Each structure stands twice: as C-alpha cells, then as structure tokens.
C-alpha cells in the first residue's frame, strides 16, 4: 500500500515541491491526495511523510484520521540538531522545548497565527525583538521563519519564563502560550495544587 500510495500523482508532486522548498503548494497537493484516497492509503501517507521527515504532514494526516496509536509519527523528532543546540544553550530539557514547539506549530517552520505569531515556536515579533535585545542578538522578523533562529529565541524566552516562575514548568508553559500577565492574574484568582490550577485556566488552548 505504501508503494502504491507513493506513486499517486498528487503525492509525487507534493514530495517534489517539498524537496524544492515550495511548502505551501506541496501541502495543497498533499491535502488533495488525502481527499481522494481511502483510509489505508491515508495511513500510508503518514508513513511516507515520516520517512521524508515532513513532520507536520505526518502529524496532521494522522490527526485527520483520528489515529492516535503511532506515537513515533505523532511526536517526531524534527530539526534534531537545532533543538539539541537550543536545549544545550539554555540548559532546558530537550523534551520540553519539543513539546512547546509541537503544540504551538506542529513543527511548521513557516506557521503564522491570526494574532501574528511566527515560526516553529510561534513567537510574537514583539517578544522576539525583546528577547533579542536582552541577549544582544541580531533581530530579524523575516528570520523568525527559519528553524534555527526561531528556536534560539524561543528557547531563550522559555528560559526567561522558567527563571521568572522559580523553575515551575507548568507556570512557565502557561505563560509561554498565554503571556505572563494572564498567568499572574490567574494565580491571584486561584492558588492550589497545580493540577487543579490547570483545570481552572480559562483559555482552552493554554489549558
């Protein structure tokens, strides 16, 4: 099934476009193929995406199928060198950085949110600029769509938040997604065990 699916014209076009770095039309071809194929072929598509290290297509293809069993495809180790460097530089757990990036963008390095967040770690340009200034780094809004630069600034911002919340990863993670101002307001509203505090977060995405 995998080989037959790989020979599908839309899949072939998608992979060629992906290799050329033409990500948007590649995704369109991929989705076109998904709408035309049966579920066995769709599962094969996820395997193909994984083999090509096209992380976001593997994640979204399985999500569309509501297939939650293949953890390796659903939680791929994308951009390994860039993530490893970011973890080493900031002394943060590698799995935490991976978790934030997967949840924020599903590893789409060109992701843009309606609010203006950009890249793998969905950094707001204002936040990225502030982090750059604090670490005396060159700032480039355009470069936020490149994995290495985005991960560098995003992981440094995570380190700032972890320090701010005295090493509490729950609070730092919530602040990364919703902003420290919101987290501080939520802490004033409810103090208690963290698992219960999480359930009282009013933003579904952050919760």
Buried (B, 14 or more C-beta within 10 A) or exposed (E): EBEEBBEBEBBEBBBEBBEEEBBEEBBBBBBBBBEEBEEEBBBBBBBBBBEBBBBBBBBBBBEBBEBEEBEEBBBBBBBEEBBBBBBEEBEBEBEBBBBBBBBBBBBBBBBBEEEEBBBBBBBBBEBBBBBBEEEEBEBBEEBBBBBBBBBBBBBBBBBBBBEBBEEBBEBBBBBBBBBBEBBBEBEEEEEEEEEEBBEEBEEEEBE
